[in-house]
């Protein structure tokens, strides 16, 4: 049967992040994608100019409609916005035993805040305990823990374990915000693994977090174990970043190339 993944996230009118990036990623990796829209944003590669959250009851109705009919193998959660939507999503998903990848989206690549500060507590209390894989970047991990940003691998390990103690089965501490020629992602769970790649010199990295978490969900929907799903997603994202400059989309932080293996060079 066809693997099916569901994204619960905000819409990016520029197409580089959010549900647009998630659905592209699902398709590129051979998975059928369904979506639940939590918010609509007016944004492009330069800035987010407006955000409108959907009513929590509409978000919950979308989740019910999808899960009532489709055999969803994995769920990715991205931008949620406010605490009411967070609680509604958690309540809607609690009865299901579906692998859940939680990307704690807080700030856009442009620097615009996408998660209300008061919603961080709701995210921590209601969704972290449901997560199969939590995928924070270093600033997001620090905000969830109310600690300074991890400055070295030892601090990343310590913060990752602290986040894991809040409920997620696995925590992927992403290293994109760190320094150095090598980018390292640290996966912590039943065992630990490090995924490394040369840091690519490009400004076109819009949607990297969304794409990575969606790619992990795609792997889980295909029946991969968590470590294998993360490994596949890491490889896919690195190739999407390496091909990003060939797209030439927008005048700011352009998107990664989701269809790098399919479109002609």
N, C-alpha and C positions, 0 to 999 in steps of 0.2 A: 504493500500500500504506500501511497505517497505520504511522505512526512509532512506534517502541518505544524507551523509555529504561529503564535499569536503575539503581536506587539501591542502593548498598552502604553501610549506615549503621546506627546504633542506633535502637531503638524508644523513642519518647516516649509514656509511658502517658497523658499529658495531651493528646496529639494535636496540639500546636502546632508541634513541631519534628521532627527526625529523619525516619525513613521515612514517618511519617504526613504530615508537611508536604510531603515530596517527591512522594508519590503524589497528594496533592491538587493540587499544582502541575502535575504531568504531565497530570492529567485536565482541569484548567481550561484548559490550553493545547492540548488536543486530541491528546495523546500517550498511548499505552498504557503503563502503568507496571508493571515487574516489580521485585522487591526481594530483597535479600540482607541478612538481619539479622546484625549483628556483635555486638550486645549488647542487653540488656534493661534499661531504667532504670525506677525507680519515681520519677516526678516529676509535678509540676503547675506551675501558674504561679508558685508561690512558691519551690520548692526541688527539688533532686534528693536523694532520701533513700536510694536504693540503686542499685547498678550491678552487673550480672552479665554478664560477657563470655561469648560462646559459644566452644566449643572451635574452634581454628583449622581443624581438619579438617572441621568442620561448615560453617564459613564457605566454605571452598574447595569443598565438595560442592555448596552452593547455587549458587555461581558457575558451576560446571561444568554443573549441571542446566539453568540458564537459557540459557547461551550455546550449549549443545548443541542447543537446540530453537528458540529465539526469534532472529529477525533484529534484534538490538539495534543501534540506530543511534548511541547515545551512552550513556555511563556517568557517573553522579555518585557520588563517594565522600565520605562525611561522617565521622561518629564511628567510630573504629576501636578505640580503647582501648590495647592493649598492643603491644609490638614483634613478638610472634609472629604476631598477626593481620595486622599491617602487612606483614610479609614474605610471609605466605601469600597475601594479596590481590595483592601485586606479582607473585609467581611465577605465580599463576593467570591474571593479565591480560597478562603479558608477551608471550605468543604472538599476541595479537589486535591488529589495527590498528583499534581502535574509539576515536573521540574520547572523551577522559576529562576530566571536570571535577572537580578536587580542591579540596574545601573543608576546610582544615586545622583542624577543630573541636577546640578545646582547652578552652574554658570556656563553660559555659551562661550564659544571660542572668541567672540567679539568682546567678552568681558561683561556682558549683560546678565543680570541675575535671573535665573529661571525657576528657582525654588524659594518660596517665602521663608524667611528666617525662622518663623514660628512653626513651620511645617517640618523642620529637621527633626524635632522631638517626636512628632507623629510617625515619621519615616522610621526612626530608630525603634520606636516601641511596637509598631504594628506590622511593618513589612520585613525588617531584618530577620525576625524569627521564622518567617515563611520561606526565606530565600534558600535555594539550592546553591547558587553562586552569587556573591556580591562582588561588583567590579568597580571599586572606587579608584580615582586617581589620587595622588598624594594630598592635594588640598581638600578633597572631599573626605578622605579618611580622617584627616586632622579635624575637620569641622564636625564630623559625626562623633568623634571622641573628645572634642573640645580640648585639643592638644596642639602644640606647634607642629608645623609640617615636618615630616620625617626627613632628616638630613643625610642619613646613610642607610646601608642595607640592614644593619642591626636594628635601627629604629623602625624601619619598614616591617621587619619581621615582628617586632614587639607590637606595633599598632595593628598589624594583620591578625595576630593571635587575639588581641583585645576585641577586635571586631567580630572574629569568629565566636568568641564567648558570648556575644549578644544574640546568637541564634543561627547565622548562616552556616550551612554545611561546609562550604568552601569560600575563601576570600581570595580574589585576584588583585593584588596591589600593583596597579599599573605604574610604570616608570617613566611615562612620557614627559612629566614635569621635572624630572631629575636632570642633572648635568652629566656631561661625558659623551664620548663618541659611541658608546654602546648603550642601548636602551634595554632595560631588564624588567620583566614582569614577574612578580613572585606569586606563585599559587600555593595557598595553604589550605590543607584539609586533612583527610586521613593520612596523607603524606605531603611532602613539600616538593615543588619543582620550580625551576627558573627557566624562563623563555627569553632568550636574548636575540638582538638583531642590531646591525649598525644603525645609528641614528641618521635619518635621511634629511638632508638640508633642503627643506621646502617650507613655504608658508601655507601650502594647500593641504591643511589637515582638518578642515571642517568636517565634523561628523565621525571622527575616529572612535570616540567612546561609544557612540550609538552603534557603529558598525561592528566593533569588536564584541559587544554584548549580544547583538543580534546574531552574529556568526556563531557564538557559543550556543545560543538557543537553537540555531539551525542544526548544529551537531548533535545536541541532545535529542532533538526531534527525530533525527535519523537513527537514534539508538546508540550513539557513541557514549562511552564512559566519560566522566567529567574531564579527566586529564587529556584524553584524546580529543574531546570537543574543543578544549582551550588551545591545544596544539594546532589543530586545523584552523581555528579562528585567528590565531597569532600569525600563521603563515599567510592566510588570505589577506589580512589587514596590511601586512608589510608590503605585499605586492600591490595592493590598492594605493598605498601611500607612494610607492616608487613610481607609479604610473600617473600620479595626480597632476603633475605639471603638464602632461600632454592633453589634459581636458581644456584648459583655458577658460574656465567658467568664473565670471565675476571679477571684481577688481580688488577684493579684500582677501580674506582667508577662504580660498576655494575648496571644493569638496574633494575627497579621495575618489579614486576611479573604481567604482563598484564592479564594473563590467570589463575590467582590464583583460580578462582571458577571452572575452567574446567579441569586443569591438576591434575592428582593424586598427593597426598602429597608425 
